Amino acid sequence: MPLVDCTSDFDPDPIAGPIIVAGFEAPAASWSRPVHEHRKGQLVYAARGVVTCETGSGVFVIPAHSALWIPAGVSHSGGGSGGAECYCLFVEREWAQKMPSACCSVDVCALFEELLRHAARQSLALKDSGVERRLAEVIIDELTTAPTDYVSLPMPVDPRLRRIAEALVSNPSDKATATQWASRVGVGERTLCRLLHRETGMSFGRWRRQLHVLIGLRRLRAGQTVDTVAFELGYESASGFTAMFRKTVGKPPVRYLTDGYGAVAHTS
């Protein structure tokens, strides 16, 4: 089926089937959806652009080629950048029993992305028999075995701070200081820092480090090397990225991932 407008009132709950896959595209401007919930579990995969999702436990940022799991019955709102493209996988409760009971990030491999795109081009709900059931089973197998983590990034609400946050999510290698960002959005640096701490509990530097950890983890799990990730995030060396990562989460990235959070390539 064709891509659905992100701002539409699409409701998967009345649709029968073990899983439902739908593709969504956003208008040119930024978009949002009010608070809602589903009786099915939901995976939100951002294929292009940046998608945000707010639940009672916080705000989750979903950069391109990343995904978020939202358990059934969890109230949430959504939004994102203009031109975003995302795919939503809705899963009946009995098919989602192996999934976490709390919202979490899910690392999506290239195969899983193509499965979602393929399923979205089929009928909206995959039937519980034949070829479509086998496709649904493969999708669920990929979903339930994909690495997950609970590293989240609190997003500010103030429009000026949100503008900064969305710009850094889109271009995490931007090295502008808090002073420079304050000038860009027309606010004093002290006001910016005070507002950011009030809304996220973090300083500007701490928030940006958390963003780099979040994006870095997803890229490392996708097979990129530490050197490549460090360069793409604006660090002059892998050791600089590793030092930041250790300061933020208490372990270097290789140790963090090999301690049960996935595998990582060491060299380019």
Order of alpha helices (4+ residues) and beta strands (2+ residues): beta-beta-beta-beta-beta-beta-beta-beta-beta-beta-alpha-beta-alpha-beta-alpha-alpha-alpha-alpha-alpha-alpha-alpha
